[in-house]
Amino acid sequence: MVSPSSLQKYSLFGGLLEDQIDQIMPLMEQEDYAPGDAIIVEGEPNDKIRFILEGRVAAEKTGIVLFEFKEGDAFGEMEVLDVMPSAATIKALTPTRVMSISNRALRSIYKLDIKAFSLMLMNLARDLSRRLRYVDDGIASGKYKSSK
């Protein structure tokens, strides 16, 4: 069972108090995936931010692995924030358990607690910025090469 205090260690919930997380928890869903399962498919709609409780996943675009996510990492936020089709395919590398927050749930969080909502969006922005730097460095160093 996931507790509010256990979620505080994840970057998505950084700075939130236990009672704020406790208020948000009923809006989240748990999902389980087997190795090789596609959680998000490039070009398809996605309306959920997911964060990993257990396992590892890879983000792939046109056959190139861009990033591997581990416990505590969030993914899927790009599509929730810009409402465009999925930018990459996310596949489970190991048995993976995630918690998801839908776009609708985010709107409910906004109505419930604007401070919690603002902190969560700030945390997502920081994570996206770190990831963009990582990918930029990979492109500059020639790390990304097509597997095709």
N, C-alpha and C positions, 0 to 999 in steps of 0.2 A: 504494500500500500504506500502511495506517495503522500508525504506530509508537507505542509507549507514550509516547515523549517528545512526539509531536504531540498526544496526547490530554490531556496535562497542562494545556493551555491552556483546556480546556473546564470550565465551572463544576462539572459533575457529578463531575469527577475532581480538583477543587481539593484540594491538600494530600496527595494520594497520591503515593507514590514510583514511579519507573519500573518497578521490579520488582513492585510490587503491581499496577500496570496490566497488566504483561506476564502475570501470573498470571490476570487477569480476561479478557483478550482472547479466549481460545478459547471463552468462554461467550457472546460477542457475535456478532451476525449483521449483515451489511451488506444494506441494502435500497435499491432505486432506484425513483423515481417520476417520472412525466411531469407537466407542468403540467395541473392540473385533476383529477388522481387523488386520490381520497379515501384517506387513509392510516388514519384512524380515523373511524368513523361514529357520530354521536350516538345513544345508546340501545343500541348494540351492545356486546358484551363486548370488552375489550382487556386483554391480560395482558403488555404490553411498555412499557417506558420507551424512548423513542427520543431520540437527540440528533443534530442536524444537522451533517453534515460539509461539505455543499455545498448551497446553495439557500435557498429561503424557503418557509414555509408559513403558512396562516392558520387560526386557530381561530374557528369560526362556531357560534353557537347560535341556533336559530330564525331564521336568515337575517341575524343581526347579527354582524359581524366584531368579535370581542372583543380579539384580539391577533394580531400577526404575529410569527413566530419566524424567526430568522436563524441563520447558522452559529454553532455552539457552544451554542445553546439546546436544552433538553430539553423533551419533552412526553409526555403519556400517563401521567405518574406518579400522577395522582389515582386512576385506576382500579386501578393496581397496589397503591397504598397502602390504599385503602378497599374494593376488590373489588366495586365497583358498576359498572353499565353506563357507557359513555362519556358524559361530561358535555357534550361538544361534538364537532363534526365538524372534522377537521383535513384541509385540502386543500393539495396542492402548488401553489404559485404559479409556480414555475420548475422546471426539471429539478432534482430533489432527491435527494441521497444521504444516508442516515441509517445509524447503527449502532443496533441494538436490544439490549436486555437484558430477557429474559423474567422473569416472576415466579419460575419454576423456577431460572433462572440466579442471581437474587438470593439465593435460599436456598443455592445452592452457594457464592456469595461469602461469605455469612454463615459457612458451615462452613470455608471456606478461610482467611479472614482477617477476623476480627471487627472489627479496627481499620479496615480498608478499607471494610467494609460500613457501619460507623458514620459514617465521614467522608462516604461517598456519600449516606446518608440525611440527614445534616446539610446537605449541599450542596443536596439536593432541597428540604428544608424552607426554606432561604434563598431559593431560586428561587421557590418557591410563594408565600412571603411577599411578595417583590417584585412578583410578578404580581398578587396580591390587592390590594396597594396601588395599582398602576396601574389596575386595573379599578374599584376603589372611587373613585379620583379621576375616572375617566371617567364613572361614574354620577353623581357629585356635580356634575360640570360639564355634564351633559346631552349628553355626546359620543355615547352609544349611543342610536341611534334605529333602529327597524325599517325594513328595506328593503322591507317588504311593503306 
